[in-house]
Amino acid sequence: MLAENLENLVKKERLEGRQEGRQKEAQRILRKQLGLKFGELPVWEEQRLGQATPEQLEEWSAAILTANSLDELFKD
């Protein structure tokens, strides 16, 4: 029982770690794309990227292709 609980905990931690790693990588790639397209990123944008959900990152990664400004990209 204890071994099974420990194994489940380890699996959960690994899954969370992989998810966090994927999210950090998506943030890194989007940050690079934004910098290339719009230049140096303002502080508010860095903060927003750091707090973004995986769904937001995916949406912004597609929207950057047609956005003409940061305000247009990050409109709510």
C-alpha positions in Angstrom: 0.0 0.0 0.0 2.7 2.5 1.0 4.9 1.5 -2.0 1.9 1.9 -4.3 1.1 5.4 -2.9 4.7 6.4 -3.2 4.8 5.2 -6.8 1.6 7.2 -7.6 3.1 10.3 -6.0 6.3 9.9 -8.1 4.3 9.5 -11.3 2.2 12.6 -10.5 5.4 14.6 -9.8 6.9 13.5 -13.1 3.8 14.4 -15.0 3.6 17.9 -13.4 7.3 18.4 -14.1 6.9 17.5 -17.8 3.9 19.8 -18.1 5.8 22.7 -16.4 8.7 22.1 -18.7 6.5 22.2 -21.8 4.9 25.4 -20.6 8.3 27.0 -19.9 9.5 26.0 -23.4 6.3 27.5 -25.0 7.0 30.7 -23.1 10.6 30.8 -24.3 9.7 30.2 -27.9 6.9 32.8 -27.9 9.2 35.3 -26.1 11.8 34.8 -28.9 9.1 35.3 -31.6 7.8 38.4 -30.0 11.2 39.9 -29.6 12.0 39.2 -33.3 8.7 40.7 -34.5 8.2 43.6 -32.1 11.7 44.3 -30.6 12.5 44.5 -26.9 9.6 43.3 -24.8 8.1 45.6 -22.1 7.9 44.5 -18.5 4.2 44.1 -18.7 4.6 41.6 -21.5 7.2 39.6 -19.7 4.9 39.4 -16.6 2.0 38.3 -18.8 3.9 35.6 -20.4 5.1 34.3 -17.0 1.5 34.0 -15.8 0.0 32.7 -19.0 -1.9 29.4 -19.1 -1.0 26.8 -21.7 -4.1 27.7 -23.6 -3.2 31.4 -23.7 0.3 30.5 -24.9 -1.1 28.4 -27.7 -3.6 31.1 -28.7 -0.9 33.8 -28.8 1.5 31.5 -30.7 -1.0 31.4 -33.5 -2.1 35.1 -33.2 1.4 36.4 -33.5 1.4 35.5 -37.2 -1.2 38.1 -38.0 -0.9 40.6 -35.1 0.5 44.1 -36.0 1.2 45.2 -32.5 1.6 43.8 -28.9 -1.7 45.5 -28.0 -3.4 43.7 -30.8 -1.9 40.4 -29.9 -2.8 40.6 -26.2 -6.2 42.2 -26.5 -8.7 40.6 -24.1 
